[in-house]
Structures are given as C-alpha cells and as structure tokens.
Amino acid sequence: MATATHLISNHLPSVKQLQCFLAVAHELNFRRAADRLNMTQPPLTRQIKNLEAQLHQPLFSRSTHEVSLTDAGRALVARAEAILEALNALAADAPGCQRRLRIGLTRTLNFDHVQPVSALLETSDDIESPELTSAQLLQCLRQNTLDMVLTGEKGAGDADNIDYRWLCREPLRVALPVAHPASQNASISLNALSGLPLFWFARSANPAFYDKCERRFVKLNSPLKKLREPEDSLTLLTHIARGKGFALMPQSKCTFALEGLCYRPLADEEAEQLNIDVFAATRRDDQRPAVLQMLDKLSATASPSPS
C-alpha cells in the first residue's frame, strides 16, 4: 500500500510539540506548563517556537504579564487533543499492552509526607503521576486523560459521573513570621493574627476547600485582609519570613526552613474545621481491574472517615 510522501516527511509537528502546546494552552503560563511536563522552560519555549514555525503562524500572544491564545492557537487546541487522544487509544489497544495507571496528585499536598499513601505510590512501578491543581485534575479525569486522581476535597457538580473514596484528612498549619507575637504560642487561633494579611488563593483552584475555609473565616472577630498568593512557594514563604503576611498550609508542605519563618498548628476548634479531606476520584463508568485494585489498596491504607 502506497503511503503519501507528505505523511512520512520530517516536516510534521511532533507529538512532543503538541504536548508542549497543550500544556501551555491549558496553563497560559510557560513556567507552570514546564513544571507540568517535568522539563525546564527554555526547551519548552523552543518546542513552541518550532511548532509555530512549522505551522507558519503564532499560537500565543505574549506580554510581560500574560500569555493568551491567538485565534490559530484556539483552533489548534481541539485538533491537538484529538490527535493525542487517537495516539493514546492506539497504544492502549495494542495487543498485550498493559498501560501504566495514570494517577494525578493534587499539588496542594506533598504526598511524600502523606503516610501511608506515599508508601503505596512508591512501591507501585506502573504509575505515572502528574501534579496539578485539584480543579485541573478533575477536568483531566472527566476527559479520560487520567484514570484516577487524589484530590483535596470533592469537585462540584459531577456527582453523577465521578466516584469519590475518602482517604485521609490533612491538617493545616499556620506559616507566620517569627517576629509576630503569636509565634510564641504552641497553637494559634486566627483571631490572634488580626491585622496580619492572609496570603490566599483564587476560588477557582479548589471551590470546595475555599468555601470550607470561608465558612470559618466569617466567624472571626474581624475580617481577614487577604493578599493574592504567589504562584511560587518559595516566594510565598520569603514574603512571610519578612513579615508581609501569613498562610494556611497543608502539614505535608510545611517542610521548608527559612530564617524568620515558623509553622504552628491551629487551635483545636479551628483545627477541626480548617483541614483538607483527601479523596481518590475515579470515573463512575471505569470498572477496569487495575483501577479497582488500586482503589482497594488505597482504601486499605485509609483511616475510618471522620464524617
């Protein structure tokens, strides 16, 4: 059978280029896209530039402060996703193929310090685990680009399509400046931090967790002043060490030592209400043995649900 010459030329976009394009298209941020692909930013930028050169049109508009898709870029998103989905299906349908289980981990937590989930993931050789926000993970799950996600809190509006299995409850700690008087306490009530701004995130990143916290915040003696949380954790902690604010952080993330910075547990009543419930989420129609077996293993490590 003859194959058209243009289909076997070396002038077609590569799979890597399309993957890089989609990562930037979804993140609209080259640094976050590079982190998502486990690569550095310069080679990612080269892949995008080479793809734009092959297609003879810009795919992104770049400025000092933002990245946005051009009309050509928006048109390419659906086509690139369809191409990669077709390639993924081709690999999955190959005779004797045992596809790696695609588990997404919320980047809100450091699963290296979430026992015993970390031990299970470390001993499983057939897992690939990208780290995204909970909202991004659930979107990937719905689009069948992930088989399971470990997410902080449940998503909204998908109860008919997604099954959630409770795994553990992650405590929150207060990251605050050592110079603040409350740092002398063994545990901290948020009322003791009035006047110190809270570094906080956008609700779209995790609506359920955001709303859980806001229900507690409205009960404080005075409203919290909020600052936009920096995307980079080191930048955030540096700001805190310099006295510019405080943050509520998952216990598993409180591992970075910095002069002028300390971590303290919340006072009992607030600790009961301000925490992250971690769930394993799967598509309700996915009954493959590998997925169900992993769910059973994760469930075996979980404590009884507190709810």
C-alpha positions as CSV (number, residue, x, y, z in Angstrom):
1,M,0.0,0.0,0.0
2,A,1.4,3.4,-1.0
3,T,1.8,6.0,1.7
4,A,1.5,9.7,0.8
5,T,5.0,11.2,0.9
6,H,3.8,14.2,3.0
7,L,2.7,11.9,5.8
8,I,6.2,10.4,6.3
9,S,8.2,13.6,5.8
10,N,10.1,15.2,8.7
11,H,8.1,18.4,8.4
12,L,5.1,17.4,10.5
13,P,4.6,18.6,14.1
14,S,5.9,16.1,16.6
15,V,4.0,14.5,19.5
16,K,6.2,16.4,21.9
17,Q,5.4,19.7,20.3
18,L,1.7,19.1,20.5
19,Q,2.0,18.0,24.2
20,C,4.0,21.2,25.0
21,F,1.5,23.3,23.1
22,L,-1.5,21.9,25.1
23,A,0.3,22.3,28.4
24,V,0.9,26.0,27.7
25,A,-2.7,26.3,26.3
26,H,-4.2,24.9,29.5
27,E,-1.9,26.8,31.9
28,L,-1.4,30.0,29.9
29,N,1.9,30.2,31.8
30,F,5.2,28.8,30.5
31,R,6.7,28.1,33.9
32,R,3.7,26.2,35.1
33,A,3.5,24.3,31.8
34,A,7.1,23.3,32.1
35,D,6.6,22.1,35.7
36,R,3.6,20.0,34.4
37,L,5.8,18.4,31.8
38,N,8.7,17.8,34.1
39,M,11.0,20.0,32.0
40,T,12.7,23.4,32.2
41,Q,11.3,26.4,30.5
42,P,13.9,27.0,27.7
43,P,13.3,23.7,25.9
44,L,9.6,24.1,26.2
45,T,9.8,27.6,24.6
46,R,11.9,26.1,21.8
47,Q,9.3,23.4,21.2
48,I,6.6,26.1,20.9
49,K,8.7,28.2,18.6
50,N,9.4,25.3,16.3
51,L,5.8,24.3,16.2
52,E,4.8,27.9,15.3
53,A,7.5,27.9,12.6
54,Q,6.1,24.7,11.1
55,L,2.6,26.0,11.1
56,H,3.7,29.4,9.8
57,Q,1.6,31.3,12.4
58,P,1.8,32.4,16.0
59,L,-0.1,30.3,18.5
60,F,0.3,32.5,21.6
61,S,0.4,36.2,22.3
62,R,3.0,37.0,24.9
63,S,3.4,40.1,27.0
64,T,5.4,40.8,30.2
65,H,2.4,39.9,32.3
66,E,0.3,37.3,30.5
67,V,0.1,34.6,27.8
68,S,-3.0,34.2,25.7
69,L,-4.0,32.0,22.7
70,T,-4.2,33.5,19.3
71,D,-7.1,32.6,17.0
72,A,-4.9,30.0,15.4
73,G,-3.9,28.7,18.8
74,R,-7.6,28.3,19.9
75,A,-8.4,26.4,16.8
76,L,-5.4,24.1,17.3
77,V,-6.4,23.1,20.9
78,A,-9.2,20.7,19.8
79,R,-7.3,19.3,16.9
80,A,-4.2,18.6,19.0
81,E,-6.3,17.0,21.8
82,A,-7.9,14.7,19.1
83,I,-4.6,13.7,17.7
84,L,-3.1,12.8,21.1
85,E,-6.3,11.0,22.2
86,A,-6.1,8.9,19.0
87,L,-2.4,8.1,19.7
88,N,-3.3,7.2,23.3
89,A,-6.1,4.9,22.1
90,L,-3.7,3.3,19.6
91,A,-1.2,2.5,22.4
92,A,-3.9,1.3,24.7
93,D,-5.5,-1.0,22.1
94,A,-2.2,-2.7,21.1
95,P,-2.3,-6.4,21.7
96,G,-0.8,-7.3,25.1
97,C,-0.5,-3.7,26.0
98,Q,-0.7,-3.0,29.8
99,R,-1.0,0.8,30.1
100,R,0.5,2.5,33.1
101,L,-2.1,3.6,35.5
102,R,-2.4,7.4,35.2
103,I,-2.9,8.8,38.7
104,G,-3.0,12.6,39.2
105,L,-1.9,14.1,42.5
106,T,-3.0,17.4,43.7
107,R,0.0,19.7,44.0
108,T,-1.6,21.2,47.1
109,L,-0.1,18.4,49.1
110,N,3.3,16.8,49.3
111,F,2.5,13.1,49.1
112,D,6.0,12.2,50.1
113,H,4.9,13.2,53.6
114,V,1.3,11.8,53.5
115,Q,1.5,8.4,55.0
116,P,0.7,5.7,54.2
117,V,-0.4,6.8,50.7
118,S,3.2,7.7,49.9
119,A,4.4,4.2,50.7
120,L,1.9,2.7,48.3
121,L,2.8,5.1,45.4
122,E,6.5,4.4,46.0
123,T,6.1,0.7,45.7
124,S,3.9,0.8,42.5
125,D,6.0,0.6,39.4
126,D,3.2,1.0,36.9
127,I,2.0,4.5,37.8
128,E,2.6,7.9,36.2
129,S,1.5,10.8,38.4
130,P,1.4,14.4,37.1
131,E,0.8,17.1,39.7
132,L,-1.9,19.7,39.0
133,T,-4.4,21.7,41.0
134,S,-7.5,19.7,42.1
135,A,-9.7,21.5,39.6
136,Q,-7.3,20.6,36.7
137,L,-7.0,17.0,37.9
138,L,-10.8,16.6,37.9
139,Q,-11.0,18.1,34.4
140,C,-8.4,15.6,33.2
141,L,-10.3,12.8,34.8
142,R,-13.5,13.8,33.0
143,Q,-11.6,14.0,29.7
144,N,-10.1,10.5,30.3
145,T,-6.6,11.7,30.3
146,L,-6.2,10.4,33.9
147,D,-7.5,7.2,35.4
148,M,-7.7,8.3,39.0
149,V,-6.9,11.5,40.9
150,L,-6.0,12.1,44.6
151,T,-7.7,15.5,45.2
152,G,-8.2,17.8,48.1
153,E,-12.0,17.9,48.7
154,K,-14.7,16.8,46.2
155,G,-15.4,18.6,43.0
156,A,-18.7,20.4,42.4
157,G,-21.5,19.3,40.0
158,D,-20.1,15.9,39.0
159,A,-21.7,13.5,41.4
160,D,-23.4,11.6,38.6
161,N,-20.1,10.9,36.8
162,I,-17.3,10.7,39.5
163,D,-17.0,8.4,42.4
164,Y,-15.1,9.6,45.5
165,R,-13.4,7.5,48.1
166,W,-12.2,9.2,51.3
167,L,-8.5,8.5,52.1
168,C,-7.3,10.8,54.9
169,R,-7.6,14.2,56.5
170,E,-4.6,16.6,56.1
171,P,-4.2,19.1,58.9
172,L,-3.5,22.8,58.1
173,R,-0.7,24.7,59.9
174,V,-0.1,28.4,60.1
175,A,3.0,29.7,58.4
176,L,3.8,33.0,60.0
177,P,6.7,35.4,60.8
178,V,8.8,34.5,63.9
179,A,8.6,38.2,64.7
180,H,4.8,38.1,65.3
181,P,3.8,37.7,68.9
182,A,1.5,34.7,68.1
183,S,4.6,32.7,67.1
184,Q,5.3,32.3,70.8
185,N,2.1,30.2,71.3
186,A,2.1,26.4,71.0
187,S,-1.1,26.7,68.8
188,I,-2.7,29.6,67.1
189,S,-6.2,31.0,66.7
190,L,-6.7,33.1,63.6
191,N,-8.1,35.8,65.9
192,A,-4.6,36.3,67.2
193,L,-3.4,37.2,63.7
194,S,-5.8,40.1,63.1
195,G,-4.0,42.8,61.3
196,L,-1.7,40.4,59.5
197,P,-2.8,39.7,55.9
198,L,-3.6,36.2,54.8
199,F,-2.0,35.0,51.5
200,W,-4.9,33.4,49.8
201,F,-5.8,31.6,46.5
202,A,-8.5,32.1,43.9
203,R,-11.7,30.1,44.5
204,S,-11.5,28.5,41.0
205,A,-8.4,26.5,42.0
206,N,-10.5,24.5,44.6
207,P,-14.0,25.8,45.2
208,A,-14.9,23.2,47.9
209,F,-11.8,23.8,50.0
210,Y,-12.1,27.6,49.5
211,D,-15.8,27.5,50.7
212,K,-14.9,25.3,53.7
213,C,-12.4,27.9,54.9
214,E,-14.6,30.9,54.2
215,R,-17.3,29.4,56.4
216,R,-14.9,29.6,59.3
217,F,-13.4,33.0,58.4
218,V,-16.8,34.7,58.6
219,K,-17.0,33.7,62.3
220,L,-13.7,35.5,63.3
221,N,-13.8,38.6,65.4
222,S,-12.7,40.8,62.5
223,P,-12.5,40.2,58.7
224,L,-9.2,38.9,57.3
225,K,-7.3,41.1,55.0
226,K,-6.2,39.0,52.0
227,L,-3.3,39.2,49.6
228,R,-3.0,37.2,46.4
229,E,-1.0,34.1,47.0
230,P,2.2,34.0,44.9
231,E,2.4,31.0,42.5
232,D,5.9,30.1,43.7
233,S,6.0,28.5,47.2
234,L,9.5,29.9,47.9
235,T,8.3,33.4,47.1
236,L,5.3,33.0,49.4
237,L,7.5,31.8,52.3
238,T,10.0,34.5,51.8
239,H,7.3,37.2,52.0
240,I,6.0,35.6,55.2
241,A,9.5,35.5,56.7
242,R,9.8,39.2,56.0
243,G,6.6,39.9,57.9
244,K,4.3,40.6,55.0
245,G,1.6,38.2,55.9
246,F,0.8,34.6,56.9
247,A,-0.6,31.5,55.1
248,L,-2.6,28.4,55.9
249,M,-0.6,25.4,54.6
250,P,-1.1,21.7,54.5
251,Q,1.0,20.0,57.1
252,S,2.8,17.9,54.4
253,K,4.0,21.2,52.8
254,C,5.5,22.6,56.0
255,T,9.0,21.3,55.4
256,F,10.9,24.3,54.1
257,A,13.1,26.0,56.8
258,L,13.8,29.7,56.4
259,E,15.1,32.3,58.8
260,G,12.3,34.4,60.1
261,L,9.6,31.8,59.3
262,C,7.9,29.3,61.6
263,Y,4.9,26.9,61.5
264,R,2.4,26.4,64.2
265,P,-0.7,24.2,64.5
266,L,-4.2,25.7,64.6
267,A,-6.1,25.9,67.9
268,D,-8.4,22.9,68.5
269,E,-11.7,24.4,67.3
270,E,-10.2,25.8,64.1
271,A,-8.2,22.7,63.5
272,E,-11.4,20.7,63.5
273,Q,-12.9,22.9,60.7
274,L,-9.9,24.0,58.7
275,N,-8.3,20.9,57.1
276,I,-8.2,19.1,53.7
277,D,-10.1,15.9,53.2
278,V,-8.2,13.9,50.6
279,F,-10.2,11.7,48.2
280,A,-9.4,9.2,45.4
281,A,-11.7,10.1,42.5
282,T,-12.5,7.8,39.5
283,R,-15.0,7.9,36.7
284,R,-18.1,6.0,37.7
285,D,-18.1,4.0,34.4
286,D,-14.5,2.9,34.8
287,Q,-14.6,-0.7,36.1
288,R,-11.2,-1.8,34.8
289,P,-9.5,-4.3,37.2
290,A,-6.3,-2.2,37.5
291,V,-8.3,0.9,38.6
292,L,-10.4,-1.0,41.1
293,Q,-7.4,-2.8,42.6
294,M,-5.6,0.5,43.2
295,L,-8.7,1.9,44.8
296,D,-8.9,-1.1,47.1
297,K,-5.2,-0.7,48.0
298,L,-5.7,3.0,48.8
299,S,-8.8,2.3,50.8
300,A,-6.9,-0.3,52.9
301,T,-4.4,2.4,53.9
302,A,-7.2,4.9,54.9
303,S,-8.4,5.6,58.5
304,P,-12.1,5.5,59.1
305,S,-13.8,8.6,57.7
306,P,-14.4,11.2,60.4
307,S,-17.7,12.3,58.7
